[in-house]
Structure formats: structure tokens, C-alpha cells
């Protein structure tokens, strides 16, 4: 079961993502070329240089629900009107990118979610399992440039869920009865984000979502169901698009629920959903060998109209709509073997425009978790689930293959051009995916009777080689594509469905680490990138400041990665570097302080030499596009266009 099942509750409110922006560009990681001016607002595109990394839910309430086949509104159940809140006894969650060269899988870590009643009592609380957003697209069609145009969704589970002894709610009691192992399924959409420091909702955006039951054996970050993938480029600015969604047919076949929460465009952040005419959910009566552009009325069964323009529909349902099939025998007859479609009628015609279509043969394969941080010799499983028309697909091979830069949303500088003062050296943009043996993985694996297969992924026990492949920035990025063996040509591939991996290097941990030899370059980098630390807590670039905060630093570097106070916030420090830092903090000299050591002969860190690089064009960024996700998207678009002009692979 998942948030698409019943019972479920819907919520709407705001989120704050107070991200730091100096680290959006990979060249900022080179200490030798860093200057204090980069820490100033709007220098080199850094629109929030003192960001804390905090992600939190604000002013959010339960706006609707669904129970026993009926939608619920205010007054129908005491749960409607309760508030959705973060932790009240610890720090809020954190939002971090995997790497400045992979900013398209931003993850939420350390977030607690609570359901609070009017008496301020917590009725439910649970831990949000870290998850990355998916299905990023241009939702907003007018009014602004920059990240405010973008929308995405997060799907995960709440684990360690506890409930009040008496919820006072039939809806919540039903949710408790339907869930297993103190877990719930949660999905929410984020959009309308503002990075304009001149308005009150700076670093804030809209949030709508759904919480439902979860049962053991289900994936945690998507739903085994009916996946409809948009054929339009995800970053197209064309008006009238409908974005990727997932749906699920009830076990008894008498209803189908579809999540349109991240599917419809808006004109401006606060305008409501854009009117693109009548939108219907239907099911084809045959299984075509390709995704259709149009379909005639005699080729489908209409299931129902999507009431997306109805007042408060989006607020009360978060875009999750259940369609009753009890009186639609024609739909029930074909829904288990033919693709679902989202369609719009063509005026003065018996035909429909196909806005979305389920894949050929209803085939779908997805890695549940698709973002990994991995140390040398560490082994993790990538959990794959395959299905056909929402039913688990047994005994099918899933094949994995390494990707190139032009096959992913990875690589590049992570932002617009960086202006380096003439008194400082410039920093080259590192190559990714090298060395090729930095990670190891199974090339193929076959699903079990439940359509599930774990695929082993590990970091090379010998690390990444010496010198480090990216020079001034630790670790290396890798991407893995995957597909079903004998996958049909008409398979609807989601461009976001690939594996992103940050592999850490191997480092010998010194017996007696010193500030100058082992710690300064690490702490200086973080001090440069996150000046909020130096302003309020500790200047990581200064030995005297650091040793005055030994206890708090040791605590922060010792916390598990899931803790909201884990240091560094970005979760991008390898195990060997962490062990070196902790050993330095614990090893005291005659003065009772960690060893200072001797400064290098050259007080400036040397510029790291990187391999010769193929010249690439300077990408133009329009006003308002510098740094952030928009700059990354613009670079991707221009990189692919450049490759196409040269006849290279996309």
C-alpha cells in the first residue's frame, strides 16, 4: 500500500529551503582561487551565501482526506484541520545536493514530521527516510525566471511512527490499522520557490502532499502501479504540458487513483492551476506498439474527467484523484491489459490529444533509491522493482550500464561563469566518471516472483587513485543507467531514472594528524563555502577558533548521517577524512590541544593540476538564471545542443 491507497490524508502549506549557494559551483571548492568576495550576496550568482541548509514545513494543515471510497473535508473528520509540523525538540531537516556537479537529486535529511491537533498535542510523529526529489520540470509558465519556475516531488516513508493513545479520528484510526511496522507512505510536491531576497517569502515555496498507509515489501520512494511518463522534455517552457504521474488500480479493480499533484502548470506562483481545457483519464482498448499522439473515441474507454479547475480541488486533494469504476464495466474489462492515458478532446472531432500514455505493454522498471554515497570497499544494494500494468513482473533481467555525461543531468560547472580576480589562479572544471573502476556493480540481475531484485554496488577497495581524479574536490561522480532486457522500442523512459553515485577516495589515516598537514585544507574549504558557520559558530579556517569549539565539533562529526545536526550538512565527507578529523580532535599535544604541526613553505595552497580538457563553449545565461537549478538546467540544454551540432551522442 502507499499514499495512493485509502485511507489517506492531504495537506497544503509552505516549505522553506534555506540552501547555501556558494557551493553551487564546483570551482568554489578550490581554496587557492577562493576570495572573500564570493561570500557576498549576488557575487558570481550566489543569491543566498549565508544559507543554513535548513528544510522545514511551515504553516501547513490537513485540508482533506479519503476513507471508505469517499472524500473528506473540513467537518467530516477531526483530522481535517490538524497541522503538519516539523520536530519541536530538535533541529529541522536539511536539504543538500549530492555534489556541485550533480544538483538534480537534492535530498532531505534528518526531517521529522508531526501531526498536531488544535490543543498542540502530537497525534502522530515519524522520521522522514532521506529521499531525493524526482520529476523536476518547468511548472510555472510566466512571470519569473529562475528556480521559481521549477517544481518537483518527493516520495518516501515515515518510519519509527508513533501515535497518540487516542487519535479521536476515524480516518487516522483506519490509517493505523492499514499500516505495518510503524511506517507511513508520504508524497509531497514543491513549487513556486522564491530566491528573491527583496520579498517576504525569500527561500520559501508552496507545498502540497499526501500521507497514506505503508506495508512491508513495497518500494519506499515510488509506487508499484501505472506509470505515465511525459514525452515532452522536462525543461521545456511550452504551455499546455502535463507532467509525468503515477496511478494505481485498486486490488478489487473497482477504482483507479492517479496523482496529478506534479502534473499541471501554473501561470504564476500564486495563480492556481493553468486552464488547458478538459482533461480526462482513460484506458485504451488495445496495446499499441508506440506512444500515441492522438486517439479516436472508438480506441478507448473514458474513465472520468480530472476536476483540476474546480475551486479548492488542488488544495483539498493535493492532486490525488480516485475514479470509481463500479459502473464502468468497459474500463474494468481492459484496464488490466491496456495502457492508461491522459487525454484532452480535440474540438469538433471525435479524437483526443494524448497528453500522457502508459508505456508499451505497461512495462516499468525503477530503482527505489537512486542516490548513493559510497566509501572504498563499502557495499550497498540498489533495489529494483519491475512491473507490467501495475503487477510485479517476475523472471525478467534488469541490465545496468555506465553512462556518459551527455546521458545524465550531471557534469559541468554547476553554475554560470565565475569571475576570478587577476591576483588569484583560476580553477579548472573537473571531469567526472573517472577512473572507470571507481565503483563496481552487477551488470545484470533477474527479478524474483515479486518483481524485485537487489543489485550489488560497491566502492573500489583501492579507492580512486592518487592524485584524486577531481583534484581540489573530494570523491568522484558516477552514473548508471538501467533497463529491462529486451525492452520494447516504445518503452516510456523517464529521463530521471538513473543512479547517481558519489564515490569517496581512500586515505591513509595518520597516527598523529596535524592541522597544517591533514585538517586545514578540509576545514578551509567548508569555511569558505558556508560562511554562516564562521559568523555564528566557529571559523573553520582558523585553528584558534576551531580548538575553542572542540566538544561541539567532535559531537557534530560523530553524529550519524541521518541526524539533522550531522556535520558537514552536505554529507559529502568520506569515511577516511571523517576518521582523520575525529582522530585529530581526540589526539592532544603537550598543550592539551590537537596538534598544529608546521605550516607548509608556501602558505597558499597550490593549484591542483587537472588533465587537459576539451574546449567547450561559454554558455549564455539570461538575467535571473545565474546559479541554482536553473543555471544547471540551462547548461544541460546548451551542452546537449552543442553535442547535437557536432554530431555527438546525446
C-alpha positions in Angstrom: 0.0 0.0 0.0 1.0 3.6 -0.5 -0.2 7.2 -0.3 -2.4 6.3 -3.4 -4.4 3.9 -1.3 -7.2 4.5 1.2 -7.3 5.8 3.9 -5.2 8.9 3.2 -5.0 12.5 4.2 -4.0 15.5 2.2 -2.1 18.6 3.3 -1.1 22.1 2.0 1.2 24.8 3.2 4.7 26.2 2.7 8.2 25.0 2.8 11.5 26.8 3.5 14.7 25.7 1.8 17.4 28.0 3.1 20.1 26.5 0.9 23.6 27.8 0.8 24.6 28.8 -2.7 28.3 29.4 -2.7 28.7 25.6 -3.2 26.6 25.6 -6.4 29.8 26.0 -8.5 32.4 23.3 -8.4 35.3 25.9 -8.8 34.4 27.4 -5.5 35.9 24.2 -3.8 39.4 25.2 -4.8 40.9 27.0 -1.8 43.7 28.6 -3.8 41.4 30.5 -6.1 38.7 31.4 -3.5 38.4 35.1 -2.4 36.2 36.6 0.3 34.1 38.4 -2.3 32.5 35.1 -3.2 30.7 35.1 0.2 28.8 38.3 -0.6 25.2 38.4 -1.8 24.8 38.1 -5.5 28.5 37.7 -6.2 29.1 35.2 -9.0 25.4 34.2 -8.8 25.4 33.3 -5.1 21.9 34.5 -4.2 21.9 33.1 -0.6 25.6 32.8 0.5 24.7 32.5 4.2 22.2 29.7 3.8 21.9 27.3 6.6 20.8 24.3 4.6 17.5 24.1 6.6 14.4 22.4 5.0 11.2 22.8 7.0 7.5 22.7 6.6 5.7 25.9 7.5 2.0 26.9 8.1 0.8 23.6 6.8 -2.5 21.9 7.6 -4.5 18.8 6.7 -7.0 20.0 4.1 -8.8 16.8 3.1 -8.8 13.0 3.3 -10.2 9.9 1.7 -11.9 7.0 3.6 -14.2 4.1 2.5 -14.4 5.4 -1.0 -15.4 9.0 0.0 -13.5 12.2 0.0 -13.4 14.1 3.4 -13.4 17.8 4.0 -13.4 20.1 7.0 -16.0 18.9 9.5 -16.1 15.4 8.2 -13.3 14.1 10.5 -11.3 15.7 13.3 -8.1 15.0 11.4 -9.1 17.6 8.8 -7.7 20.9 10.1 -4.8 19.4 12.1 -1.4 20.9 11.3 1.6 19.2 9.8 4.7 20.3 11.6 8.4 19.6 12.0 10.2 18.5 15.1 9.7 20.7 18.2 12.6 19.3 20.3 15.5 19.2 17.8 16.8 21.0 14.7 14.8 20.9 11.4 15.8 18.8 8.4 18.5 19.7 5.9 18.3 20.0 2.1 21.5 19.1 0.3 22.8 18.4 -3.2 24.8 15.2 -3.9 27.6 17.3 -5.4 28.1 20.6 -7.2 28.3 18.6 -10.4 25.1 16.8 -9.6 22.5 19.2 -8.3 19.5 17.4 -9.8 18.9 15.0 -6.9 18.6 17.3 -3.9 17.8 15.2 -0.8 16.1 16.0 2.5 17.9 14.5 5.5 17.0 14.5 9.3 13.4 15.7 9.0 10.8 14.7 11.5 7.1 15.1 10.5 4.4 15.5 13.2 0.6 15.7 13.0 -0.6 18.1 15.7 -4.1 18.8 16.9 -5.7 22.1 18.0 -4.5 21.5 21.6 -0.9 21.4 20.3 -0.7 17.7 21.1 1.3 15.5 18.7 -1.1 12.9 17.4 1.5 11.3 15.1 5.2 11.7 14.6 7.7 9.9 12.4 11.1 10.2 10.8 11.3 11.1 7.1 13.5 8.5 5.3 16.0 10.6 3.3 14.9 11.0 -0.2 15.8 13.0 -3.4 13.3 14.9 -5.4 12.3 13.5 -8.8 10.4 14.7 -11.9 11.8 18.2 -11.9 10.1 20.3 -14.6 9.1 23.8 -15.6 5.7 24.1 -13.9 5.4 27.9 -13.9 5.0 29.4 -17.4 5.1 33.1 -16.8 6.1 36.0 -14.5 9.6 35.0 -13.4 12.9 33.3 -14.5 15.0 31.2 -12.2 14.2 28.4 -9.8 10.6 29.7 -9.1 9.6 28.2 -12.5 10.5 24.7 -11.3 8.5 22.0 -9.5 9.3 18.5 -8.3 8.0 15.8 -5.9 9.4 13.8 -3.0 8.1 10.4 -2.2 9.4 8.5 0.9 8.2 6.8 4.1 7.9 8.0 7.7 9.5 5.3 9.9 9.5 4.9 13.7 6.0 6.3 13.6 4.3 6.7 17.0 0.6 7.6 17.6 -1.3 9.2 20.5 -3.2 6.7 22.6 -6.5 8.2 21.3 -6.4 9.9 17.9 -10.1 10.9 18.1 -10.3 10.4 14.3 -11.9 7.6 12.3 -9.6 8.4 9.4 -6.4 8.2 11.5 -7.5 5.0 13.2 -8.1 3.4 9.8 -4.6 4.5 8.7 -3.1 2.9 11.8 -4.9 -0.3 11.1 -3.8 -0.3 7.4 -0.1 0.3 8.0 2.7 -2.0 9.1 5.9 -1.8 11.2 5.2 1.8 12.4 5.6 3.2 8.9 3.5 5.5 6.6 3.9 6.5 3.0 4.3 10.2 2.2 4.5 12.2 -1.0 4.6 15.9 -1.5 5.1 18.4 -4.3 7.1 21.6 -4.1 6.8 24.6 -6.4 6.7 28.4 -6.5 10.0 28.7 -4.7 11.4 32.3 -4.3 15.0 33.3 -4.3 14.3 37.0 -4.4 15.7 38.5 -1.3 13.6 41.6 -1.6 10.3 39.9 -0.8 9.0 38.3 2.4 8.8 34.7 1.2 12.5 34.6 0.2 13.7 30.9 0.3 10.1 29.8 0.6 7.7 28.0 -1.7 4.4 26.1 -1.9 3.9 22.5 -0.7 1.0 20.1 -1.2 1.1 16.4 -0.2 -0.5 13.2 0.9 0.1 10.6 3.7 -1.2 7.1 3.4 -0.5 3.6 4.7 2.6 1.6 4.0 3.1 -2.2 4.1 6.3 -4.3 4.1 7.8 -5.3 0.8 6.6 -2.2 -1.1 9.2 0.3 -2.5 9.6 3.3 -0.4 10.2 6.0 -3.0 7.7 5.2 -5.7 4.5 3.2 -6.1 4.2 -0.1 -8.0 1.4 0.9 -10.2 0.6 2.6 -13.5 3.4 4.9 -14.6 2.7 7.6 -17.2 5.8 9.4 -18.5 5.7 12.7 -20.3 7.3 12.6 -23.7 7.9 16.4 -23.6 11.4 17.5 -22.5 11.2 18.1 -18.7 12.6 21.6 -19.0 10.5 22.8 -22.0 8.7 26.1 -21.5 5.9 25.2 -23.8 2.4 26.0 -22.4 -0.1 23.1 -22.1 2.1 20.3 -21.0 1.1 17.7 -18.5 3.9 16.2 -16.5 4.7 12.6 -15.5 2.5 10.9 -13.0 1.8 7.6 -11.3 -1.6 5.8 -10.7 -2.8 2.7 -9.1 -5.7 0.4 -9.7 -7.4 -0.9 -6.5 -6.9 -4.5 -5.7 -10.6 -5.2 -6.3 -10.4 -3.4 -9.7 -13.3 -1.1 -8.8 -11.4 2.2 -8.8 -8.2 3.8 -10.0 -6.3 6.6 -8.2 -4.0 8.9 -10.1 -1.6 11.6 -8.7 -1.8 14.8 -10.7 -0.1 16.8 -7.9 3.0 17.5 -10.0 1.3 17.4 -13.4 -0.4 20.7 -14.2 1.2 24.0 -15.0 0.6 27.3 -13.2 0.8 30.8 -14.6 2.4 32.3 -11.5 3.4 31.1 -8.1 0.0 32.0 -6.5 -2.3 31.9 -9.5 -3.7 28.4 -9.3 -3.6 25.7 -12.0 -3.4 26.8 -15.6 -6.6 26.2 -17.7 -5.6 23.9 -20.6 -9.2 22.7 -21.3 -10.9 19.5 -20.5 -8.6 16.8 -19.2 -9.8 13.1 -19.0 -8.4 9.9 -17.7 -9.0 6.9 -20.0 -7.8 3.5 -20.9 -7.0 2.2 -24.4 -8.8 -0.8 -25.7 -5.7 -2.2 -27.4 -2.0 -2.2 -26.5 -0.2 -0.2 -29.3 3.5 -0.7 -30.0 4.2 3.0 -29.6 3.2 6.1 -27.6 0.3 7.8 -29.4 -0.1 11.4 -30.3 -3.8 11.2 -30.8 -6.5 8.6 -30.3 -10.0 8.2 -31.7 -13.0 7.7 -29.4 -13.5 4.1 -30.6 -10.0 3.3 -29.4 -10.5 4.0 -25.7 -12.8 4.0 -22.7 -13.1 7.2 -20.8 -12.8 6.7 -17.1 -13.6 10.2 -15.9 -12.8 13.9 -16.0 -10.0 15.4 -13.9 -11.6 18.2 -12.0 -8.4 20.2 -11.8 -10.1 23.6 -12.3 -12.7 23.1 -9.6 -12.3 25.6 -6.7 -10.1 24.2 -3.9 -9.6 20.8 -5.7 -5.8 21.0 -5.6 -5.8 22.3 -2.0 -8.2 19.6 -0.7 -6.7 16.6 -2.7 -3.1 17.5 -3.4 -4.0 16.4 -6.9 -4.7 12.8 -5.9 -8.0 11.8 -7.6 -9.8 8.5 -7.3 -12.1 7.4 -10.1 -14.9 5.0 -9.4 -15.1 2.0 -11.9 -18.1 0.2 -10.3 -20.4 1.3 -13.1 -17.8 1.2 -15.9 -17.6 -2.4 -16.9 -15.9 -1.5 -20.2 -13.0 0.1 -18.4 -12.7 -2.8 -16.0 -12.5 -5.2 -18.9 -9.4 -3.7 -20.4 -7.6 -1.9 -17.6 -5.5 -4.8 -16.6 -4.0 -5.3 -20.0 -4.1 -2.0 -21.8 -2.4 1.4 -21.2 -3.9 4.2 -19.3 -4.0 7.6 -21.0 -4.5 11.2 -20.0 -6.3 12.9 -22.9 -7.9 16.2 -24.0 -10.7 16.3 -26.6 -9.9 17.9 -29.9 -12.6 20.5 -30.8 -15.1 19.5 -33.5 -13.7 16.0 -33.6 -14.2 12.5 -32.2 -10.5 12.3 -31.4 -8.4 13.2 -28.4 -4.9 14.6 -27.9 -2.9 12.2 -25.8 -1.2 14.2 -23.1 0.3 11.2 -21.3 0.3 7.4 -22.0 1.4 4.4 -20.0 4.4 2.6 -21.6 4.0 -0.1 -24.2 3.0 -3.4 -22.6 2.6 -1.4 -19.3 6.3 -2.2 -18.6 8.2 -0.3 -16.0 11.4 -0.8 -14.0 12.6 1.6 -11.3 15.4 1.7 -8.8 13.8 2.6 -5.4 16.7 4.6 -4.1 18.6 6.3 -6.8 21.2 8.4 -5.0 24.2 6.8 -3.2 27.2 7.9 -1.3 29.8 5.1 -1.0 33.2 4.6 0.6 36.0 2.4 -0.7 35.1 -1.3 -0.2 31.6 -0.4 1.1 28.8 -2.4 -0.5 25.2 -1.4 -0.9 22.2 -2.8 -2.7 20.3 -1.0 -5.4 16.7 -2.3 -5.1 14.9 -2.7 -8.4 11.2 -3.4 -9.0 9.8 -4.4 -12.3 6.1 -4.4 -13.2 3.6 -4.9 -16.1 0.4 -2.9 -15.9 1.0 -2.5 -12.2 1.5 -6.1 -11.5 5.0 -7.3 -10.3 7.0 -8.8 -13.2 8.9 -12.0 -12.3 11.9 -13.6 -14.0 13.0 -10.6 -16.1 16.5 -9.4 -16.3 17.5 -5.8 -15.3 20.7 -4.7 -17.1 23.0 -1.9 -15.8 25.5 0.2 -17.8 27.7 3.2 -17.1 26.5 6.5 -18.5 28.3 9.3 -20.2 28.0 13.0 -19.3 25.6 13.7 -22.1 23.2 10.9 -20.9 22.7 12.4 -17.5 21.9 15.7 -15.7 25.5 15.6 -14.3 28.7 17.4 -15.0 29.5 21.0 -15.9 30.5 23.8 -13.5 27.2 23.8 -11.6 26.5 27.5 -12.5 27.4 30.4 -14.7 30.9 31.8 -15.3 33.0 32.5 -12.2 35.0 35.7 -12.2 38.4 35.1 -10.6 40.4 38.2 -9.5 43.6 38.5 -11.5 45.7 38.1 -8.4 44.4 34.5 -8.0 44.8 31.4 -10.1 41.8 30.0 -12.0 40.2 26.7 -11.2 39.6 24.1 -14.0 36.3 22.2 -14.1 37.0 18.6 -13.2 36.0 15.6 -15.4 33.6 13.1 -13.9 33.2 9.3 -14.3 37.0 8.7 -14.0 38.6 6.4 -13.1 36.2 3.9 -14.7 36.8 1.3 -11.9 36.0 3.7 -9.0 32.8 1.7 -8.5 31.8 -1.9 -9.1 28.4 -3.3 -9.9 26.5 -6.2 -11.2 25.8 -5.9 -14.9 22.6 -7.8 -14.8 20.2 -9.5 -12.3 16.9 -11.2 -12.6 13.7 -10.4 -10.6 12.1 -12.8 -8.2 8.5 -13.8 -8.1 7.6 -10.4 -6.6 9.3 -8.5 -9.5 12.1 -7.5 -7.1 15.9 -7.8 -7.3 18.7 -6.2 -5.4 21.8 -5.4 -7.4 25.1 -5.1 -5.5 27.0 -1.8 -5.8 30.4 -1.2 -4.1 33.2 1.3 -4.0 36.6 0.1 -5.2 38.5 -1.1 -2.1 41.6 0.6 -3.5 39.8 4.0 -3.8 40.1 6.4 -6.7 43.8 6.6 -7.2 46.4 9.2 -6.3 46.3 12.1 -7.1 42.5 12.4 -6.7 40.7 12.4 -10.0 39.0 15.7 -9.4 41.9 17.4 -7.7 40.6 20.1 -5.4 37.2 18.4 -4.7 37.0 15.1 -2.9 35.4 12.0 -4.4 34.0 11.3 -7.8 30.7 11.1 -9.5 29.3 8.1 -11.4 26.1 7.5 -13.2 24.4 4.1 -14.0 21.6 3.6 -16.5 19.3 0.6 -16.3 16.7 -1.1 -18.4 14.8 -4.3 -18.8 16.3 -6.9 -21.1 14.5 -7.0 -24.4 12.8 -3.7 -23.6 10.4 -2.7 -26.4 11.3 0.3 -28.5 8.1 2.0 -27.3 9.1 1.9 -23.7 8.4 5.2 -22.0 11.7 6.0 -20.3 11.8 8.6 -17.5 15.0 10.7 -18.0 15.3 11.0 -14.2 15.5 7.2 -13.7 19.2 6.6 -13.4 21.6 6.0 -10.5 23.7 8.9 -9.2 26.7 7.9 -7.1 29.3 9.9 -5.2 32.3 7.6 -4.5 34.8 8.7 -1.9 38.5 8.3 -2.2 40.8 6.2 0.0 43.1 7.9 2.5 45.7 6.7 5.0 44.7 7.9 8.4 47.8 9.4 10.1 48.9 8.2 13.5 49.2 11.8 14.7 47.3 14.1 12.3 48.1 17.8 12.4 46.2 20.9 11.5 48.5 22.0 8.7 49.1 18.6 7.1 45.7 16.9 7.4 42.9 19.2 8.6 43.4 22.8 7.4 42.6 22.2 3.7 39.4 20.4 4.6 38.2 22.9 7.2 39.1 25.9 5.0 37.0 24.5 2.2 33.9 24.2 4.3 34.7 27.6 6.0 34.8 29.2 2.5 31.6 27.6 1.3 29.5 28.0 4.4 30.3 31.4 6.0 27.2 31.2 8.3 29.3 28.8 10.4 32.1 31.3 10.9 29.6 34.1 11.6 27.7 32.4 14.4 29.5 29.2 15.5 33.2 28.6 14.5 35.6 29.9 11.8 36.7 26.6 10.3 39.6 28.3 8.6 41.2 29.4 11.8 43.0 27.0 14.2 42.4 29.1 17.3 38.7 29.3 16.6 38.4 25.6 15.9 40.2 24.5 19.1 37.9 26.7 21.1 34.9 24.6 19.9 36.4 21.1 20.2 33.5 19.5 22.0 30.8 20.7 19.7 32.9 19.8 16.6 33.5 16.3 17.9 29.8 15.8 18.6 28.8 17.1 15.1 31.3 15.0 13.2 30.3 11.9 15.3 26.6 12.1 14.7 25.0 9.6 12.3 24.4 10.9 8.8 20.6 10.8 9.3 20.9 13.3 12.2 19.9 16.9 11.3 23.0 18.2 13.1 25.4 15.9 11.2 28.5 17.8 10.0 29.1 18.6 7.3 25.5 19.5 6.3 26.2 18.4 2.7 27.0 14.8 3.7 29.9 14.8 1.3 32.8 13.8 3.5 34.3 10.4 3.1 34.8 7.9 5.9 38.6 8.3 5.9 38.5 12.0 6.0 36.0 11.9 8.8 38.1 9.4 10.8 41.1 11.7 10.3 39.2 14.7 11.7 37.9 12.8 14.7 41.4 11.4 15.4 42.8 14.9 15.2 40.2 16.2 17.6 40.9 13.4 20.0 44.8 13.5 19.8 46.2 16.1 22.1 49.7 17.6 22.3 51.6 18.8 25.4 49.4 21.9 25.5 46.2 19.8 25.7 45.2 20.9 22.2 45.1 19.0 18.8 48.4 19.1 17.0 49.1 22.2 15.0 52.1 20.9 13.1 54.3 23.0 10.8 52.9 25.2 8.1 54.0 24.4 4.5 56.7 26.5 3.0 54.1 28.1 0.7 51.3 29.5 2.8 48.9 29.4 -0.2 47.5 26.1 -1.2 48.9 25.1 -4.6 46.6 25.0 -7.6 45.7 21.4 -8.3 46.7 20.2 -11.8 43.9 18.5 -13.7 44.1 16.6 -17.0 43.9 18.6 -20.3 40.3 19.2 -21.1 38.4 19.5 -24.4 37.4 23.1 -25.0 33.7 23.7 -24.5 31.7 26.8 -25.5 30.8 29.5 -23.0 27.2 29.0 -22.2 25.0 32.1 -22.1 22.8 32.7 -19.0 19.9 35.1 -19.1 19.4 37.5 -16.2 18.0 35.7 -13.2 19.4 32.4 -14.3 22.8 32.6 -12.6 23.5 29.7 -10.2 20.9 27.3 -8.8 18.9 24.6 -10.6 18.0 26.9 -13.4 21.7 27.5 -14.3 22.3 23.8 -14.2 19.3 23.1 -16.5 20.5 25.8 -18.9 24.0 24.3 -19.1 22.5 20.8 -19.7 20.3 22.2 -22.5 23.2 24.0 -24.2 25.6 21.1 -23.7 23.2 18.7 -25.5 22.6 21.3 -28.2 26.4 21.7 -28.7 26.8 17.9 -28.8 24.0 17.6 -31.4 25.5 20.3 -33.6 28.8 18.3 -33.6 27.0 15.1 -34.4 27.9 13.6 -31.0 25.8 11.3 -28.9 23.1 12.8 -26.7 
